[in-house]
Amino acid sequence: MTSVSVAQVRFLYDSARKWFTLVSAVVCPATFVINAPFGRFAQKGDGLLLFDGRKSWMVMEIVSPLMFMYTFLFSPLSPGNTASMKQKILAAAYLIHYANRAIVSPLRTPSRSKAHVVVPMSGILFNIFNGSLLGTYVASTTTRDYLNSIGTVFYVGLALWAAGFVGNIIHDEILLNLRRKVKANAEREDTTEDSSTRKDKGEHYAIPYGLLYKYISYPNYFCEWMEWLGFALAASPVPRISIQVISATLASKEAFLAFLYGPPASFASTLTPPWIFLLNEVVLMFPRAYKGHQWYHERFGESYPKDRKIVVPFVL
């Protein structure tokens, strides 16, 4: 079997880094119009294209930590590199998050709506790219050298990650408890109703309250963004954004095509996988939060708190 050179791995890494960013940027506007078919926007029926919500979630999410572990352990950009303690801490943070996201949380969820096949398939593809890019980056000698050169920033980022992780779990738990309560009440109603008046079975929803739910409809999203902002701060320098370069790229069709089909290594060289992941989280989750916020108002009308923002307290 022919081995792959570091140069070839670098080309694949930069290509994945480039297209993972650009495709998400293109998908974002579409998700303001098209609802992802899972959760409260799941399609009804028992078609062949619908899968068990809990199982499909676990299958697609477990891909990310598996890809991360593989690329972190084999360190394709830096063969033979021995990970430092800070690199191992970052790896542990990533794996802890996905242990909860892929295994603990879905097992504790009382129910999940069926998901259309497009959801687990797109989730698997996303997690292959994301897990591989992050594992490769965190294990590299470039990251090791950067982490050795910083002090306070690493620990501030790690503290922000921990606060976001705990906040995400707490606000998810509020939703889980609410779902358990509403589901139990609905089941009691089903046992007392006459078969001719019984409502269609399905997911049941109520208005969540407590902690950041006082201010925003999606505090679990906000806390997850805070979590990965902290991870990015701990793992990588903040990307440098040049307004002049962006303006020049968009100045003409020719300039844009040259950018689009240019060498992958020249694409936003300071935009590393931790920041790409944060960017993807925001652009892919905000449209769903926006649509979900509208859904809450449509579903509950005047009962829904009018002062709640969507996903950032007091701002957005």
PAZAPA-4460 file (N, C-alpha, C; in steps of 0.05 Angstrom, whole numbers, plus 32768, in hexadecimal, padded with zeros to 4 digits):
% residues 316
    n_x    n_y    n_z   ca_x   ca_y   ca_z    c_x    c_y    c_z   seq   type   mol
   8011   7FE8   8000   8000   8000   8000   8012   8019   8000     1      M     A
   800D   802B   7FEE   801C   8044   7FEB   8015   8057   8002     2      T     A
   802A   8060   8010   8025   8073   8026   8020   808F   801B     3      S     A
   8011   809E   802A   800A   80BA   8023   801E   80CC   802F     4      V     A
   8029   80DE   801F   803D   80F0   802A   8030   8107   803A     5      S     A
   8041   8114   804A   8037   812A   805A   802C   8141   8048     6      V     A
   8039   8145   8031   8030   8159   801E   8014   8152   8013     7      A     A
   800F   8139   800E   7FF5   8131   8004   7FE0   8134   801A     8      Q     A
   7FE7   812D   8033   7FD5   8131   8049   7FCF   814F   804D     9      V     A
   7FE3   815F   804A   7FDF   817C   804D   7FCC   8187   8038    10      R     A
   7FCE   817C   801F   7FBC   8184   800A   7F9F   817C   8011    11      F     A
   7F9C   8163   801A   7F81   815A   8022   7F76   816A   8039    12      L     A
   7F87   8170   804C   7F7F   817F   8064   7F76   819B   805C    13      Y     A
   7F85   81A9   804B   7F7E   81C4   8043   7F65   81C3   8031    14      D     A
   7F62   81AF   8020   7F4A   81AD   800F   7F31   81A9   8021    15      S     A
   7F33   8197   8035   7F1D   8193   8047   7F17   81AC   8056    16      A     A
   7F2B   81BA   8060   7F28   81D2   806F   7F19   81E8   805E    17      R     A
   7F21   81EA   8045   7F15   81FD   8033   7EF7   81F7   802D    18      K     A
   7EF2   81DF   8024   7ED7   81D8   801A   7EC4   81D4   8032    19      W     A
   7ECE   81CB   8048   7EBD   81C9   8060   7EB2   81E4   8068    20      F     A
   7EC3   81F9   8065   7EBB   8214   806C   7EA7   821F   8057    21      T     A
   7EAE   821C   803E   7E9E   8228   8028   7E82   821B   8026    22      L     A
   7E81   8201   8028   7E67   81F3   8025   7E54   81FB   803B    23      V     A
   7E5E   81FE   8053   7E4D   8206   806A   7E43   8223   8065    24      S     A
   7E54   8234   805B   7E4C   824F   8055   7E36   8250   8040    25      A     A
   7E36   823D   802E   7E21   823C   8019   7E07   8230   8024    26      V     A
   7E0A   821C   8035   7DF3   820F   8041   7DE3   8221   8053    27      V     A
   7DF1   8233   8061   7DE4   8244   8075   7DCC   8253   806A    28      C     A
   7DCE   8262   8054   7DB6   8271   804B   7D9F   825E   8044    29      P     A
   7DA5   8246   803A   7D90   8234   8032   7D80   822A   804B    30      A     A
   7D8D   8228   8061   7D7F   821E   8079   7D6D   8232   8086    31      T     A
   7D6E   824B   807D   7D5A   825F   8085   7D3F   825A   8077    32      F     A
   7D40   824B   8061   7D28   8246   8051   7D1F   8229   8055    33      V     A
   7D32   8216   8056   7D2C   81FA   8058   7D31   81F0   8075    34      I     A
   7D1E   81E4   8081   7D21   81D9   809C   7D2F   81BE   809B    35      N     A
   7D44   81BB   80AC   7D50   81A1   80AE   7D3C   818D   80B9    36      A     A
   7D37   8176   80AB   7D21   8164   80B3   7D27   8153   80CB    37      P     A
   7D29   815F   80E2   7D2B   8150   80FB   7D21   8161   8112    38      F     A
   7D1D   8155   8129   7D12   8164   8140   7CF6   816E   813A    39      G     A
   7CF1   8187   8142   7CD6   8192   813F   7CCF   8196   8121    40      R     A
   7CE4   8195   8110   7CDE   8198   80F3   7CE0   817D   80E5    41      F     A
   7CDF   8168   80F4   7CE0   814D   80E8   7CC7   8148   80D6    42      A     A
   7CCC   8139   80C1   7CB5   8132   80B0   7CA5   811C   80BD    43      Q     A
   7C8B   811C   80B7   7C79   8109   80C3   7C77   80F0   80B1    44      K     A
   7C6E   80DB   80BE   7C6A   80C2   80AF   7C7F   80AD   80B5    45      G     A
   7C7C   8096   80A9   7C8E   807F   80AE   7C9C   8077   8094    46      D     A
   7CA4   808A   8084   7CB0   8084   806B   7CCB   8076   806E    47      G     A
   7CD5   806A   8059   7CEE   805C   8059   7D06   806E   805E    48      L     A
   7D01   8088   8059   7D17   809B   805C   7D19   80A8   8078    49      L     A
   7D07   809F   808A   7D07   80A9   80A5   7D14   8094   80B8    50      L     A
   7D26   809E   80CA   7D34   808C   80DC   7D2F   8094   80F9    51      F     A
   7D33   8081   810B   7D30   8085   8127   7D42   809D   812F    52      D     A
   7D36   80B1   813C   7D45   80C9   8143   7D5C   80C5   8155    53      G     A
   7D59   80B5   816A   7D6F   80B1   817D   7D86   80A1   8171    54      R     A
   7D7F   808B   8163   7D94   807B   8158   7DA3   8089   8141    55      K     A
   7D95   8097   8130   7DA2   80A5   811A   7DB4   80BB   8125    56      S     A
   7DAC   80C9   813A   7DBC   80DD   8146   7DD6   80D2   8151    57      W     A
   7DD4   80BB   815F   7DEC   80AF   816B   7DFF   80A6   8156    58      M     A
   7DF5   809A   8140   7E06   8090   812B   7E15   80A7   811E    59      V     A
   7E07   80BD   8117   7E15   80D3   8109   7E28   80E2   811B    60      M     A
   7E22   80E5   8135   7E33   80F5   8147   7E4C   80E5   8150    61      E     A
   7E4A   80CB   8152   7E61   80BB   815B   7E78   80BC   8146    62      I     A
   7E71   80C3   812E   7E85   80C5   8118   7E9A   80DA   811F    63      V     A
   7E92   80F0   812A   7EA5   8106   812F   7EBB   80FE   8143    64      S     A
   7EB5   80F3   815B   7ECB   80EC   816D   7EDC   80D5   8162    65      P     A
   7ED0   80C3   8152   7EDF   80AD   8147   7EF4   80B8   8133    66      L     A
   7EEB   80CA   8121   7EFE   80D6   810E   7F13   80E7   811C    67      M     A
   7F0A   80F5   8131   7F1D   8105   8141   7F33   80F3   814D    68      F     A
   7F2B   80DE   815A   7F3E   80CC   8168   7F51   80C0   8153    69      M     A
   7F47   80B8   813C   7F58   80AB   8128   7F6E   80BF   811E    70      Y     A
   7F65   80D7   8117   7F78   80EA   810C   7F8B   80F6   8122    71      T     A
   7F80   80F8   813A   7F91   8102   8150   7FA7   80EE   8157    72      F     A
   7FA0   80D4   8158   7FB4   80C0   815F   7FC9   80BB   8149    73      L     A
   7FC0   80BE   8130   7FD3   80B9   811A   7FE1   80D2   8110    74      F     A
   7FD7   80E9   8118   7FE3   8103   8113   7FEE   8105   80F6    75      S     A
   7FDC   8105   80E2   7FE5   8103   80C6   7FF6   811B   80BD    76      P     A
   7FF3   8133   80C9   8003   814A   80C1   801F   8149   80CE    77      L     A
   8021   813B   80E4   803B   813A   80F3   8040   811D   80FC    78      S     A
   8047   810C   80EA   804C   80EF   80F1   8061   80ED   8107    79      P     A
   805B   80DD   811B   806E   80D8   8131   806D   80ED   8146    80      G     A
   805C   8102   8143   805B   8117   8158   804E   810B   8171    81      N     A
   805A   8112   8188   804F   810B   81A2   803F   8122   81AD    82      T     A
   8026   811E   81B2   8014   8133   81BB   801C   813D   81D6    83      A     A
   801B   8158   81D9   8021   8164   81F3   8008   8162   8205    84      S     A
   800C   8169   821E   7FF5   8168   8231   7FDF   817A   8229    85      M     A
   7FE5   8192   821F   7FD0   81A5   8216   7FC0   8199   81FE    86      K     A
   7FCE   818C   81EC   7FC1   817F   81D5   7FAE   8169   81DF    87      Q     A
   7FB7   815A   81F3   7FA6   8144   81FE   7F8E   8150   820C    88      K     A
   7F91   8167   8219   7F7B   8174   8227   7F66   817C   8213    89      I     A
   7F6F   8188   81FC   7F5C   8190   81E7   7F4E   8178   81DC    90      L     A
   7F5D   8162   81D7   7F51   814A   81CD   7F3C   813F   81E1    91      A     A
   7F42   8140   81FA   7F2F   8136   820F   7F16   8147   820F    92      A     A
   7F19   8162   820C   7F02   8174   820C   7EEF   816D   81F5    93      A     A
   7EFB   8169   81DD   7EEB   8162   81C6   7EDC   8147   81CA    94      Y     A
   7EEA   8134   81D4   7EDE   8119   81D8   7EC9   8119   81EE    95      L     A
   7ECE   8129   8203   7EBA   812B   8219   7EA0   8137   820E    96      I     A
   7EA2   814C   81FE   7E8A   8157   81F2   7E7B   8143   81E1    97      H     A
   7E89   8134   81D1   7E7B   8121   81BF   7E72   8108   81CD    98      Y     A
   7E7F   8101   81E4   7E75   80EB   81F4   7E59   80F1   81FE    99      A     A
   7E56   810B   8206   7E3B   8114   820F   7E28   8116   81F8   100      N     A
   7E31   8122   81E2   7E20   8128   81CB   7E17   810F   81BC   101      R     A
   7E29   80FC   81B9   7E23   80E5   81A9   7E18   80CD   81B9   102      A     A
   7E1D   80CC   81D3   7E15   80B4   81E2   7E03   80BB   81FA   103      I     A
   7E0D   80CC   820C   7DFF   80D1   8225   7DE5   80E0   8220   104      V     A
   7DE6   80F6   8212   7DCE   8106   820E   7DB7   80F7   81FF   105      S     A
   7DBD   80EA   81E8   7DA7   80DC   81DB   7D9B   80C5   81EB   106      P     A
   7DAC   80B8   81FB   7DA1   80A2   820C   7D8F   80AC   8222   107      L     A
   7D93   80C5   822A   7D83   80D1   823F   7D6A   80DF   8234   108      R     A
   7D69   80E2   821A   7D52   80F0   820E   7D3A   80DE   820E   109      T     A
   7D23   80E7   8218   7D0B   80D6   8219   7D01   80CE   81FD   110      P     A
   7D04   80E0   81EA   7CFB   80D9   81CE   7D08   80ED   81BB   111      S     A
   7D0A   80E4   81A2   7D13   80F5   818D   7D02   80F0   8174   112      R     A
   7CFA   8105   8166   7CEB   8101   814E   7CFC   80F3   8139   113      S     A
   7CEF   80E5   8126   7CFE   80D8   8111   7D0C   80EC   8100   114      K     A
   7D23   80E4   80F5   7D33   80F5   80E5   7D34   80EB   80C8   115      A     A
   7D31   80FE   80B5   7D33   80F6   8099   7D50   80ED   8093   116      H     A
   7D54   80DB   8081   7D6E   80CF   807B   7D83   80E4   8074   117      V     A
   7D7A   80FC   806A   7D8D   8111   8063   7D9B   811B   807C   118      V     A
   7D8E   811A   8093   7D9A   8124   80AC   7DB2   8114   80B5   119      V     A
   7DAF   80F9   80B9   7DC7   80EA   80C1   7DDC   80E9   80AC   120      P     A
   7DD5   80E8   8093   7DE9   80E7   807D   7DF9   8101   807D   121      M     A
   7DEC   8118   807E   7DFB   8131   807E   7E0A   8134   8098   122      S     A
   7DFF   812A   80AE   7E0E   812C   80C8   7E27   811B   80C7   123      G     A
   7E26   8103   80BC   7E3D   80F2   80B9   7E53   8100   80A9   124      I     A
   7E4B   810C   8092   7E5E   8119   8081   7E6B   8130   8090   125      L     A
   7E5B   8141   809D   7E65   8157   80AD   7E79   814E   80C1   126      F     A
   7E72   8138   80D0   7E83   812F   80E6   7E9D   8121   80DC   127      N     A
   7E9C   8116   80C4   7EB5   810B   80B9   7EC9   8121   80B4   128      I     A
   7EC0   8137   80A8   7ED1   814E   80A3   7EDA   815B   80BD   129      F     A
   7EC7   8161   80CE   7ECD   8170   80E6   7EE0   8161   80F9   130      N     A
   7ED9   8147   80FE   7EE9   8137   8110   7F05   8134   8105   131      G     A
   7F08   812E   80EB   7F22   812A   80DF   7F33   8143   80DF   132      S     A
   7F27   815A   80D8   7F36   8173   80D8   7F40   817A   80F3   133      L     A
   7F2E   8178   8107   7F36   8180   8122   7F4A   816D   812E   134      L     A
   7F47   8153   812A   7F5A   8140   8134   7F76   8144   8128   135      G     A
   7F76   8149   810E   7F8F   814E   8100   7F9D   8168   810A   136      T     A
   7F8C   817D   810D   7F97   8196   8116   7FA2   8195   8132   137      Y     A
   7F92   818A   8145   7F9A   818A   8161   7FB3   8179   8165   138      V     A
   7FB7   8164   8155   7FCE   8153   8158   7FE8   815D   814B   139      A     A
   7FE6   8173   813B   7FFD   817B   812B   8012   8189   813C   140      S     A
   802B   8189   8132   8041   8197   813F   803C   81B5   8140   141      T     A
   802E   81C0   812B   8028   81DC   812B   8017   81E4   8143   142      T     A
   8003   81D4   8149   7FF2   81D9   8160   8002   81D5   817A   143      T     A
   8013   81C0   817B   8023   81BC   8193   8035   81D4   8199   144      R     A
   8042   81DF   8184   8053   81F6   8187   8044   820E   8190   145      D     A
   802C   8212   8184   801B   8229   818C   8013   8227   81A9   146      Y     A
   800A   820F   81B1   8001   820C   81CD   8017   8210   81E1   147      L     A
   802F   8208   81D9   8046   820D   81EA   804D   822A   81EE   148      N     A
   8045   823A   81DA   804C   8257   81DB   8037   8268   81E9   149      S     A
   8020   825D   81F0   800B   826D   81FE   8007   8263   821A   150      I     A
   7FFC   8274   822B   7FF7   826D   8246   7FDA   8272   824E   151      G     A
   7FD4   828A   8256   7FBA   8291   8261   7FA4   828C   824D   152      T     A
   7FA8   8292   8233   7F93   828F   821F   7F89   8273   821E   153      V     A
   7F9B   825F   8221   7F93   8243   8220   7F7F   823D   8237   154      F     A
   7F85   8246   824F   7F75   8240   8266   7F5B   8250   8266   155      Y     A
   7F5C   8268   825C   7F43   8278   8259   7F30   826A   8245   156      V     A
   7F3C   8261   822E   7F2C   8253   821A   7F20   8239   8225   157      G     A
   7F30   822B   8235   7F27   8212   8240   7F11   8217   8255   158      L     A
   7F13   822C   8265   7EFE   8233   8278   7EE4   823A   8269   159      A     A
   7EE7   8249   8253   7ECF   8250   8243   7EC2   8237   8238   160      L     A
   7ED3   8224   822E   7EC9   820B   8224   7EB9   81FC   823A   161      W     A
   7EC4   81FB   8252   7EB7   81EC   8268   7E9D   81F9   826F   162      A     A
   7E9C   8214   8270   7E84   8222   8277   7E6E   821D   8262   163      A     A
   7E76   821E   8249   7E63   8218   8233   7E59   81FC   8234   164      G     A
   7E6B   81E9   823A   7E64   81CD   823B   7E4F   81C8   8251   165      F     A
   7E55   81D3   8269   7E42   81CF   827F   7E28   81DD   8279   166      V     A
   7E29   81F6   826E   7E11   8204   8267   7E00   81F5   8253   167      G     A
   7E0D   81E9   8240   7DFF   81DA   822B   7DF0   81C3   8238   168      N     A
   7DFD   81B4   8249   7DF0   819D   8256   7DD9   81A6   8268   169      I     A
   7DDD   81BC   8277   7DC8   81C5   8289   7DAF   81CD   827A   170      I     A
   7DB2   81DC   8264   7D9B   81E5   8255   7D8E   81CF   8245   171      H     A
   7D9E   81BB   823D   7D93   81A3   8230   7D82   8194   8245   172      D     A
   7D8C   8193   825D   7D7E   8185   8272   7D62   8192   8278   173      E     A
   7D61   81AC   8276   7D48   81BA   827A   7D34   81B1   8264   174      I     A
   7D3E   81AE   824C   7D2D   81A5   8236   7D24   8188   823A   175      L     A
   7D37   8177   8243   7D31   815B   8247   7D1C   8158   825D   176      L     A
   7D1F   8166   8273   7D0B   8164   8289   7CF0   816E   8280   177      N     A
   7CF0   8183   8270   7CD7   818D   8265   7CCA   8179   8253   178      L     A
   7CDA   816D   8242   7CD0   8159   822F   7CC5   8140   823E   179      R     A
   7CD3   8138   8253   7CC9   8121   8263   7CAE   8128   8270   180      R     A
   7CAC   8140   827B   7C93   8148   8288   7C7C   814A   8274   181      K     A
   7C81   8157   825E   7C6C   815A   824A   7C64   813F   823E   182      V     A
   7C77   812E   8239   7C71   8114   822E   7C61   8103   8242   183      K     A
   7C68   8104   825C   7C59   80F6   8270   7C3D   80FF   8272   184      A     A
   7C39   811A   8271   7C1E   8125   8272   7C0D   811C   825A   185      N     A
   7C1A   811C   8242   7C0C   8114   822A   7C04   80F7   822B   186      A     A
   7C16   80E6   8236   7C10   80C9   8238   7BF8   80C4   824B   187      E     A
   7BF7   80D4   8261   7BE0   80D2   8273   7BC7   80DA   8265   188      R     A
   7BC8   80EF   8255   7BB0   80F8   8246   7BA7   80E3   8232   189      E     A
   7BBB   80D6   8226   7BB4   80C1   8212   7BA5   80AA   821F   190      D     A
   7BAC   80A4   8238   7B9E   808D   8245   7B82   8093   824E   191      T     A
   7B7C   80AD   8250   7B62   80B5   825A   7B4F   80BE   8244   192      T     A
   7B5A   80C3   822C   7B4A   80CD   8216   7B3C   80B6   8208   193      E     A
   7B24   80BC   81FE   7B16   80A9   81ED   7B25   80A6   81D2   194      D     A
   7B25   808F   81C7   7B33   808A   81AE   7B2A   809C   8197   195      S     A
   7B11   80A5   8198   7B07   80B7   8183   7B11   80D3   8186   196      S     A
   7B1A   80DB   819D   7B24   80F6   81A2   7B42   80F8   81A7   197      T     A
   7B4F   80E1   81A8   7B6B   80E1   81AE   7B7C   80F0   8199   198      R     A
   7B8F   8100   81A2   7B9F   8110   8190   7BB4   80FE   8183   199      K     A
   7BBE   8107   816C   7BD3   80F9   815E   7BEC   80F9   8170   200      D     A
   7BF9   80E2   8172   7C11   80E0   8182   7C28   80ED   8173   201      K     A
   7C3A   80F8   8181   7C52   8104   8175   7C62   8112   818B   202      G     A
   7C75   8122   8182   7C86   8131   8195   7C75   8147   81A3   203      E     A
   7C7A   814B   81BC   7C6B   815F   81CB   7C7F   8175   81D4   204      H     A
   7C76   818E   81D4   7C88   81A4   81DA   7C7B   81B7   81EE   205      Y     A
   7C8C   81C5   81FD   7C83   81DA   8210   7C98   81EF   8210   206      A     A
   7C92   8205   821D   7CA5   821C   821F   7CB9   8217   8235   207      I     A
   7CD3   8217   822F   7CE7   8213   8244   7CEC   822D   8253   208      P     A
   7CF2   822A   826D   7CF9   8241   827E   7D11   823A   828F   209      Y     A
   7D1E   824F   829A   7D35   824B   82AC   7D4F   8252   82A0   210      G     A
   7D61   825E   82B0   7D7C   8266   82A8   7D7B   8278   828F   211      L     A
   7D8A   8270   827B   7D8C   8281   8263   7D73   8280   8251   212      L     A
   7D60   826D   8257   7D47   826D   8249   7D37   8287   824F   213      Y     A
   7D3E   8295   8264   7D31   82AE   826A   7D37   82C3   8254   214      K     A
   7D4E   82C0   8247   7D57   82D4   8234   7D56   82CB   8217   215      Y     A
   7D5B   82B1   8212   7D5D   82A8   81F6   7D4E   828D   81F3   216      I     A
   7D47   8288   81DA   7D38   826F   81D4   7D4B   8257   81D2   217      S     A
   7D64   825C   81CC   7D77   8246   81C7   7D91   8249   81D7   218      Y     A
   7D8F   8248   81F2   7DA7   824B   8202   7DBA   8233   81FF   219      P     A
   7DB0   821C   81F7   7DC1   8205   81F3   7DD3   820A   81DA   220      N     A
   7DC9   8217   81C6   7DD9   821F   81AF   7DEE   8234   81B7   221      Y     A
   7DE5   8248   81C6   7DF7   825D   81CF   7E0E   8251   81DF   222      F     A
   7E08   823F   81F2   7E1D   8233   8202   7E30   8221   81F2   223      C     A
   7E25   8214   81DD   7E37   8204   81CC   7E49   8216   81BC   224      E     A
   7E3F   822D   81B3   7E51   8240   81A5   7E67   824A   81B8   225      W     A
   7E5F   8250   81D1   7E73   8259   81E5   7E87   8243   81E9   226      M     A
   7E7E   822A   81EA   7E90   8213   81EE   7EA5   8212   81D9   227      E     A
   7E9D   8214   81BF   7EB0   8210   81AA   7EC0   822A   81A4   228      W     A
   7EB6   8241   81AD   7EC6   8259   81AC   7EDD   8256   81C0   229      L     A
   7ED8   824B   81D8   7EED   8246   81EB   7F01   8232   81E1   230      G     A
   7EF8   821D   81D4   7F0A   8209   81C8   7F1C   8215   81B3   231      F     A
   7F10   8226   81A2   7F1F   8232   818C   7F34   8245   8198   232      A     A
   7F2D   8255   81AC   7F40   8267   81B9   7F57   8258   81C6   233      L     A
   7F51   8241   81D2   7F66   8231   81DF   7F78   8223   81CA   234      A     A
   7F6D   821D   81B3   7F7C   820C   81A0   7F8A   821B   818A   235      A     A
   7F82   8233   8184   7F8C   8240   816C   7F8A   825E   816E   236      S     A
   7F9D   826D   8161   7F9B   828A   8160   7F82   8293   8151   237      P     A
   7F77   82AA   8158   7F60   82B5   814B   7F67   82BB   812E   238      V     A
   7F56   82B2   811B   7F5C   82B6   80FE   7F5E   82D4   80F8   239      P     A
   7F6F   82DA   80E5   7F72   82F6   80DB   7F60   82F9   80C3   240      R     A
   7F4E   830C   80C4   7F3B   8310   80AE   7F42   832B   80A0   241      I     A
   7F47   8329   8086   7F4E   8341   8077   7F36   834A   8066   242      S     A
   7F2B   8361   806C   7F15   836C   805D   7F1D   8371   8040   243      I     A
   7F37   8379   803D   7F41   837F   8022   7F41   8366   8011   244      Q     A
   7F49   8350   801C   7F4B   8337   800D   7F2E   832D   8006   245      V     A
   7F1C   8330   8019   7F00   8328   8013   7EF4   8339   7FFD   246      I     A
   7EF9   8353   7FFE   7EEF   8366   7FEA   7EFB   835F   7FCE   247      S     A
   7F15   835A   7FCE   7F22   8353   7FB5   7F17   8339   7FA9   248      A     A
   7F11   8326   7FBB   7F06   830C   7FB2   7EEB   830F   7FA5   249      T     A
   7EDB   8321   7FB0   7EBF   8324   7FA6   7EBD   833A   7F91   250      L     A
   7ED4   8346   7F89   7ED3   835D   7F77   7ECA   8355   7F5B   251      A     A
   7ED0   833C   7F53   7EC8   8334   7F37   7EC4   8316   7F37   252      S     A
   7EB7   830D   7F22   7EB3   82F1   7F1E   7ECD   82E2   7F1C   253      K     A
   7EE0   82EE   7F0D   7EFA   82E1   7F09   7F09   82DE   7F23   254      E     A
   7F08   82F3   7F34   7F16   82F2   7F4D   7F0A   82DD   7F60   255      A     A
   7EEF   82DB   7F5F   7EE2   82C7   7F70   7EE9   82AB   7F67   256      F     A
   7EE9   82A6   7F4D   7EEF   828B   7F42   7F0C   8284   7F48   257      L     A
   7F1E   8298   7F47   7F3A   8293   7F4D   7F3D   828B   7F6B   258      A     A
   7F2D   8298   7F7C   7F2D   8291   7F98   7F21   8275   7F9C   259      F     A
   7F0B   826F   7F8E   7EFD   8256   7F92   7F0E   823E   7F89   260      L     A
   7F1C   8241   7F73   7F2B   822B   7F68   7F49   822D   7F6D   261      Y     A
   7F50   823F   7F7F   7F6C   8243   7F85   7F77   822C   7F96   262      G     A
   7F91   822B   7F9B   7F9D   8216   7FAC   7F91   8216   7FC8   263      P     A
   7F89   81FE   7FD2   7F7D   81FC   7FEC   7F8E   8209   8002   264      P     A
   7FA8   8207   8000   7FBA   8211   8015   7FB8   8230   8018   265      A     A
   7FAF   823D   8002   7FAD   825A   8003   7F93   8264   800E   266      S     A
   7F80   8252   8014   7F66   825A   801E   7F68   8261   803C   267      F     A
   7F64   8279   8043   7F62   8283   805E   7F75   8274   8071   268      A     A
   7F8F   8278   806D   7FA3   8268   807A   7FA1   8269   8099   269      S     A
   7F96   827F   80A4   7F94   8281   80C1   7F7A   8275   80CC   270      T     A
   7F69   826B   80BA   7F4F   8260   80C3   7F53   8242   80C8   271      L     A
   7F58   823B   80E1   7F5E   8220   80E9   7F44   8211   80F0   272      T     A
   7F45   81F6   80F1   7F2D   81E6   80F7   7F1D   81ED   8110   273      P     A
   7F2A   81F5   8126   7F19   81FD   813D   7F07   8215   8137   274      P     A
   7F11   8228   8128   7F01   8240   8121   7EEE   8239   810B   275      W     A
   7EF5   8227   80F9   7EE2   821E   80E4   7ECA   8210   80F1   276      I     A
   7ED0   81FF   8105   7EBA   81F1   8114   7EA8   8206   8121   277      F     A
   7EB3   821A   812E   7EA2   822E   813B   7E91   823D   8126   278      L     A
   7E9E   8244   810F   7E90   8252   80FA   7E79   8240   80EF   279      L     A
   7E7E   8226   80EB   7E6A   8214   80E2   7E53   8212   80F6   280      N     A
   7E5A   8210   8110   7E45   820F   8124   7E32   8227   8122   281      E     A
   7E3D   823E   811F   7E2D   8257   811F   7E1C   8258   8105   282      V     A
   7E28   8254   80EE   7E19   8257   80D5   7E04   8241   80D1   283      V     A
   7E09   822A   80DC   7DF6   8214   80D8   7DE1   8212   80EE   284      L     A
   7DE7   821B   8106   7DD4   821A   811C   7DC3   8233   811E   285      M     A
   7DCD   824A   8116   7DBD   8262   8119   7DA3   8261   8109   286      F     A
   7DA4   8259   80EF   7D8B   8257   80E0   7D76   8246   80EE   287      P     A
   7D7F   822F   80FA   7D6C   821E   8108   7D62   822B   8121   288      R     A
   7D73   823A   812F   7D69   8249   8146   7D55   825E   813E   289      A     A
   7D5B   826C   8128   7D48   8280   811E   7D2D   8274   8117   290      Y     A
   7D2E   825E   8108   7D14   8251   8101   7D06   8246   8119   291      K     A
   7D16   823B   812C   7D0A   8230   8144   7CFD   8245   8155   292      G     A
   7D0A   825D   8157   7CFF   8273   8165   7CE4   827C   8159   293      H     A
   7CE3   827D   813F   7CC9   8283   8132   7CB4   826E   8138   294      Q     A
   7CBD   8255   8138   7CAA   823F   813D   7C9F   8241   8159   295      W     A
   7CAF   8248   816D   7CA5   824C   8188   7C8F   8261   8189   296      Y     A
   7C94   8277   817B   7C80   828D   817B   7C66   8284   816D   297      H     A
   7C69   8275   8157   7C51   826B   8149   7C42   8256   8159   298      E     A
   7C51   8245   8167   7C45   822F   8176   7C37   8239   818F   299      R     A
   7C44   824C   819E   7C39   8254   81B8   7C2E   8270   81B8   300      F     A
   7C31   827F   81A2   7C24   8299   81A0   7C2B   82AC   81B6   301      G     A
   7C17   82B9   81C2   7C1B   82CC   81D7   7C27   82C1   81F0   302      E     A
   7C26   82A6   81F3   7C31   829A   820B   7C50   829A   820B   303      S     A
   7C5C   829D   81F4   7C79   829B   81F2   7C85   82B6   81FA   304      Y     A
   7C99   82B7   820B   7CA5   82D0   8215   7CAF   82E1   81FD   305      P     A
   7CA4   82FA   81FC   7CAB   830B   81E5   7CC7   8317   81E7   306      K     A
   7CD2   8318   81FF   7CED   8324   8202   7D04   8311   81FC   307      D     A
   7CFE   82F8   81F8   7D14   82E5   81F2   7D20   82EB   81D7   308      R     A
   7D3B   82EC   81D7   7D49   82ED   81BD   7D4C   82D1   81B3   309      K     A
   7D5A   82CE   819D   7D5C   82B3   8190   7D72   82A3   819D   310      I     A
   7D8B   82AD   819C   7DA1   829C   81A4   7DB8   82AA   81B3   311      V     A
   7DB8   82C5   81B3   7DCC   82D4   81C2   7DBD   82E7   81D5   312      V     A
   7DC1   82E4   81EF   7DB2   82F5   8202   7DB5   8313   81FC   313      P     A
   7D9E   8321   81FB   7D9C   833E   81F8   7DA4   8348   81DC   314      F     A
   7DAE   8337   81CB   7DB9   8340   81B2   7DAB   8335   819A   315      V     A
   7DAA   831A   8198   7DA0   830D   817F   7D8C   82F8   8185   316      L     A
***
